[in-house]
Amino acid sequence: MSRNWYLPLIGVDPVQQRKGYGSILLEHALKVCDQDSIPAYLESSNPENIPLYQRHGFEVLGTIQVRTCPPVTPMFRHPR
């Protein structure tokens, strides 16, 4: 059985965005993933966030879109 951390929500108050808080939140969770050798998975509903996740080692798996709903980008990160 494989397992991974699912990171469903990561958010920063819009007034505080672009100050590194998102990276701090990710680094905290990913440190645990790396210590336990567990991969991480998330889905980005905001295309502007994809570069942030990529800087932290996440890879785009594709795009999920159902009819006229906004697309969601699933992303995966192997432990380091």
N, CA, C and O atoms as a DFTB+ gen file, in Angstrom:
320 C
 N C O
     1  1       0.842      -1.171       0.000
     2  2       0.000       0.000       0.000
     3  2       0.893       1.241       0.000
     4  3       1.777       1.374       0.846
     5  1       0.664       2.127      -0.928
     6  2       1.422       3.373      -0.947
     7  2       0.643       4.437      -0.177
     8  3      -0.581       4.371      -0.055
     9  1       1.365       5.396       0.327
    10  2       0.720       6.472       1.050
    11  2       1.389       7.787       0.682
    12  3       2.533       7.812       0.228
    13  1       0.683       8.843       0.877
    14  2       1.234      10.169       0.632
    15  2       0.472      11.183       1.467
    16  3      -0.641      10.923       1.926
    17  1       1.085      12.334       1.655
    18  2       0.402      13.442       2.324
    19  2      -0.418      14.164       1.285
    20  3       0.074      14.484       0.202
    21  1      -1.664      14.420       1.613
    22  2      -2.529      15.222       0.764
    23  2      -2.635      16.592       1.409
    24  3      -3.089      16.711       2.547
    25  1      -2.224      17.618       0.698
    26  2      -2.267      18.980       1.210
    27  2      -3.479      19.673       0.587
    28  3      -3.363      20.271      -0.483
    29  1      -4.649      19.599       1.246
    30  2      -5.868      20.101       0.623
    31  2      -5.984      21.624       0.574
    32  3      -6.520      22.174      -0.388
    33  1      -5.488      22.301       1.597
    34  2      -5.648      23.758       1.644
    35  2      -4.393      24.424       2.185
    36  3      -3.883      24.067       3.248
    37  1      -3.922      25.374       1.448
    38  2      -2.838      26.239       1.907
    39  2      -3.273      27.638       1.507
    40  3      -3.496      27.914       0.328
    41  1      -3.390      28.510       2.481
    42  2      -3.873      29.845       2.143
    43  2      -3.180      30.924       2.954
    44  3      -2.785      30.716       4.102
    45  1      -3.046      32.070       2.330
    46  2      -2.464      33.242       2.968
    47  2      -3.399      34.411       2.672
    48  3      -3.857      34.585       1.543
    49  1      -3.670      35.194       3.686
    50  2      -4.494      36.388       3.529
    51  2      -3.962      37.210       2.356
    52  3      -2.760      37.469       2.295
    53  1      -4.821      37.630       1.424
    54  2      -4.356      38.381       0.258
    55  2      -3.479      39.588       0.605
    56  3      -2.570      39.925      -0.154
    57  1      -3.735      40.227       1.720
    58  2      -2.917      41.378       2.129
    59  2      -1.478      40.949       2.450
    60  3      -0.543      41.739       2.320
    61  1      -1.315      39.697       2.867
    62  2      -0.006      39.198       3.277
    63  2       0.690      38.343       2.202
    64  3       1.773      37.809       2.443
    65  1       0.079      38.215       1.031
    66  2       0.670      37.391      -0.022
    67  2       1.935      38.030      -0.572
    68  3       2.138      39.240      -0.474
    69  1       2.779      37.184      -1.154
    70  2       4.051      37.582      -1.761
    71  2       5.056      38.070      -0.725
    72  3       5.926      38.887      -1.024
    73  1       4.924      37.555       0.502
    74  2       5.868      37.879       1.568
    75  2       6.585      36.634       2.082
    76  3       7.320      36.702       3.067
    77  1       6.373      35.488       1.415
    78  2       7.053      34.258       1.796
    79  2       6.296      33.362       2.754
    80  3       6.798      32.304       3.133
    81  1       5.090      33.766       3.156
    82  2       4.339      32.957       4.116
    83  2       3.884      31.619       3.522
    84  3       3.866      30.603       4.216
    85  1       3.521      31.623       2.254
    86  2       3.134      30.366       1.607
    87  2       4.285      29.381       1.600
    88  3       4.087      28.190       1.844
    89  1       5.487      29.866       1.322
    90  2       6.671      29.002       1.344
    91  2       6.924      28.454       2.739
    92  3       7.275      27.285       2.895
    93  1       6.747      29.296       3.757
    94  2       6.947      28.834       5.136
    95  2       5.969      27.718       5.477
    96  3       6.351      26.722       6.092
    97  1       4.707      27.879       5.081
    98  2       3.709      26.838       5.334
    99  2       4.068      25.542       4.618
   100  3       3.986      24.461       5.202
   101  1       4.465      25.651       3.354
   102  2       4.851      24.461       2.595
   103  2       6.077      23.786       3.197
   104  3       6.107      22.565       3.349
   105  1       7.085      24.580       3.537
   106  2       8.319      24.016       4.085
   107  2       8.054      23.236       5.362
   108  3       8.674      22.199       5.600
   109  1       7.143      23.729       6.178
   110  2       6.816      23.032       7.419
   111  2       6.246      21.635       7.127
   112  3       6.694      20.645       7.704
   113  1       5.270      21.567       6.240
   114  2       4.650      20.278       5.896
   115  2       5.631      19.370       5.157
   116  3       5.687      18.169       5.422
   117  1       6.398      19.936       4.239
   118  2       7.297      19.110       3.429
   119  2       8.477      18.584       4.235
   120  3       9.042      17.545       3.894
   121  1       8.853      19.280       5.287
   122  2       9.915      18.790       6.167
   123  2       9.504      17.452       6.783
   124  3      10.307      16.522       6.862
   125  1       8.249      17.366       7.215
   126  2       7.732      16.117       7.784
   127  2       7.696      15.036       6.717
   128  3       8.084      13.895       6.971
   129  1       7.231      15.388       5.525
   130  2       7.189      14.413       4.421
   131  2       8.587      13.855       4.152
   132  3       8.764      12.645       4.009
   133  1       9.563      14.738       4.086
   134  2      10.925      14.303       3.781
   135  2      11.505      13.440       4.903
   136  3      12.168      12.440       4.630
   137  1      11.264      13.813       6.154
   138  2      11.772      13.038       7.283
   139  2      11.200      11.628       7.287
   140  3      11.887      10.674       7.651
   141  1       9.945      11.499       6.884
   142  2       9.269      10.195       6.876
   143  2       9.301       9.512       5.510
   144  3       8.706       8.449       5.336
   145  1       9.991      10.118       4.541
   146  2      10.083       9.583       3.170
   147  2       8.702       9.344       2.560
   148  3       8.451       8.298       1.960
   149  1       7.818      10.319       2.719
   150  2       6.459      10.221       2.197
   151  2       6.263      11.289       1.128
   152  3       6.583      12.454       1.366
   153  1       5.745      10.923      -0.049
   154  2       5.465      11.927      -1.069
   155  2       4.286      12.819      -0.663
   156  3       3.534      12.504       0.259
   157  1       4.148      13.924      -1.369
   158  2       3.052      14.863      -1.109
   159  2       2.263      15.102      -2.393
   160  3       2.814      15.060      -3.493
   161  1       0.988      15.349      -2.236
   162  2       0.080      15.587      -3.356
   163  2      -0.790      16.785      -3.021
   164  3      -1.214      16.958      -1.878
   165  1      -1.053      17.610      -4.026
   166  2      -1.992      18.718      -3.867
   167  2      -2.656      19.009      -5.191
   168  3      -2.224      18.526      -6.237
   169  1      -3.696      19.791      -5.139
   170  2      -4.411      20.238      -6.335
   171  2      -4.500      21.752      -6.273
   172  3      -5.020      22.306      -5.304
   173  1      -4.001      22.423      -7.292
   174  2      -4.030      23.879      -7.328
   175  2      -5.195      24.346      -8.186
   176  3      -5.331      23.963      -9.348
   177  1      -6.030      25.181      -7.585
   178  2      -7.135      25.757      -8.347
   179  2      -6.758      27.136      -8.898
   180  3      -7.533      27.748      -9.633
   181  1      -5.567      27.618      -8.540
   182  2      -5.111      28.927      -8.991
   183  2      -3.816      28.766      -9.784
   184  3      -2.782      28.432      -9.204
   185  1      -3.850      28.998     -11.102
   186  2      -2.646      28.833     -11.926
   187  2      -1.474      29.699     -11.457
   188  3      -0.319      29.355     -11.703
   189  1      -1.758      30.809     -10.789
   190  2      -0.674      31.673     -10.308
   191  2       0.155      31.005      -9.213
   192  3       1.293      31.410      -8.976
   193  1      -0.392      29.994      -8.545
   194  2       0.324      29.310      -7.472
   195  2       1.237      28.193      -7.959
   196  3       2.084      27.719      -7.202
   197  1       1.082      27.769      -9.193
   198  2       1.849      26.639      -9.698
   199  2       3.356      26.874      -9.602
   200  3       4.066      25.965      -9.171
   201  1       3.882      28.038      -9.977
   202  2       5.331      28.244      -9.816
   203  2       5.815      28.118      -8.362
   204  3       6.918      27.628      -8.119
   205  1       5.004      28.554      -7.408
   206  2       5.363      28.398      -5.996
   207  2       5.539      26.924      -5.668
   208  3       6.541      26.527      -5.073
   209  1       4.564      26.122      -6.057
   210  2       4.630      24.690      -5.768
   211  2       5.801      24.044      -6.507
   212  3       6.468      23.170      -5.952
   213  1       6.058      24.448      -7.725
   214  2       7.180      23.884      -8.481
   215  2       8.514      24.216      -7.815
   216  3       9.423      23.387      -7.814
   217  1       8.641      25.402      -7.256
   218  2       9.875      25.766      -6.542
   219  2      10.121      24.844      -5.351
   220  3      11.258      24.678      -4.910
   221  1       9.064      24.255      -4.842
   222  2       9.181      23.347      -3.700
   223  2       9.189      21.877      -4.135
   224  3       9.018      20.978      -3.311
   225  1       9.388      21.647      -5.417
   226  2       9.585      20.286      -5.904
   227  2       8.356      19.577      -6.447
   228  3       8.443      18.406      -6.817
   229  1       7.224      20.246      -6.507
   230  2       6.027      19.609      -7.055
   231  2       6.074      19.601      -8.575
   232  3       6.570      20.535      -9.206
   233  1       5.549      18.532      -9.144
   234  2       5.468      18.389     -10.598
   235  2       3.998      18.347     -11.011
   236  3       3.171      17.717     -10.351
   237  1       3.691      19.020     -12.102
   238  2       2.327      19.024     -12.643
   239  2       2.025      17.650     -13.229
   240  3       2.810      17.108     -14.006
   241  1       0.874      17.093     -12.845
   242  2       0.467      15.790     -13.365
   243  2      -0.478      15.910     -14.555
   244  3      -0.643      14.957     -15.317
   245  1      -1.091      17.058     -14.714
   246  2      -2.055      17.252     -15.796
   247  2      -3.042      18.334     -15.401
   248  3      -2.734      19.212     -14.595
   249  1      -4.220      18.259     -15.973
   250  2      -5.285      19.211     -15.665
   251  2      -6.593      18.442     -15.529
   252  3      -6.878      17.524     -16.299
   253  1      -7.378      18.833     -14.538
   254  2      -8.703      18.251     -14.345
   255  2      -9.718      19.354     -14.597
   256  3      -9.668      20.418     -13.980
   257  1     -10.639      19.084     -15.513
   258  2     -11.696      20.054     -15.770
   259  2     -12.965      19.307     -16.143
   260  3     -12.967      18.452     -17.030
   261  1     -14.028      19.641     -15.458
   262  2     -15.328      19.034     -15.723
   263  2     -16.243      20.109     -16.284
   264  3     -16.564      21.094     -15.618
   265  1     -16.645      19.898     -17.504
   266  2     -17.528      20.833     -18.216
   267  2     -17.019      22.257     -18.121
   268  3     -15.910      22.546     -18.571
   269  1     -17.799      23.145     -17.551
   270  2     -17.415      24.556     -17.520
   271  2     -16.779      24.980     -16.190
   272  3     -16.545      26.166     -15.962
   273  1     -16.506      24.019     -15.324
   274  2     -15.852      24.341     -14.053
   275  2     -14.422      24.815     -14.312
   276  3     -13.806      24.419     -15.302
   277  1     -13.898      25.654     -13.434
   278  2     -12.497      26.076     -13.595
   279  2     -11.564      24.864     -13.506
   280  3     -11.843      23.924     -12.761
   281  1     -10.482      24.879     -14.245
   282  2      -9.548      23.753     -14.197
   283  2      -8.809      23.672     -12.865
   284  3      -8.594      24.681     -12.194
   285  1      -8.430      22.462     -12.502
   286  2      -7.643      22.182     -11.312
   287  2      -6.385      21.458     -11.774
   288  3      -6.447      20.593     -12.647
   289  1      -5.242      21.812     -11.188
   290  2      -3.972      21.209     -11.572
   291  2      -3.481      20.297     -10.455
   292  3      -3.065      20.789      -9.406
   293  1      -3.518      18.972     -10.656
   294  2      -2.960      18.055      -9.657
   295  2      -1.431      18.082      -9.737
   296  3      -0.850      18.137     -10.821
   297  1      -0.789      18.043      -8.549
   298  2       0.673      18.109      -8.481
   299  2       1.183      17.101      -7.455
   300  3       0.527      16.827      -6.450
   301  1       2.361      16.559      -7.729
   302  2       2.956      15.520      -6.903
   303  2       4.409      15.867      -6.595
   304  3       5.107      16.434      -7.435
   305  1       4.860      15.529      -5.399
   306  2       6.245      15.770      -4.997
   307  2       6.802      14.535      -4.315
   308  3       6.242      14.050      -3.332
   309  1       7.906      14.029      -4.841
   310  2       8.606      12.915      -4.209
   311  2       9.372      13.429      -2.992
   312  3       9.816      14.577      -2.985
   313  1       9.529      12.603      -1.974
   314  2      10.297      13.041      -0.808
   315  2      11.764      13.253      -1.184
   316  3      12.281      12.636      -2.115
   317  1      12.410      14.130      -0.443
   318  2      13.829      14.411      -0.691
   319  2      14.672      13.884       0.430
   320  3      15.894      14.025       0.402
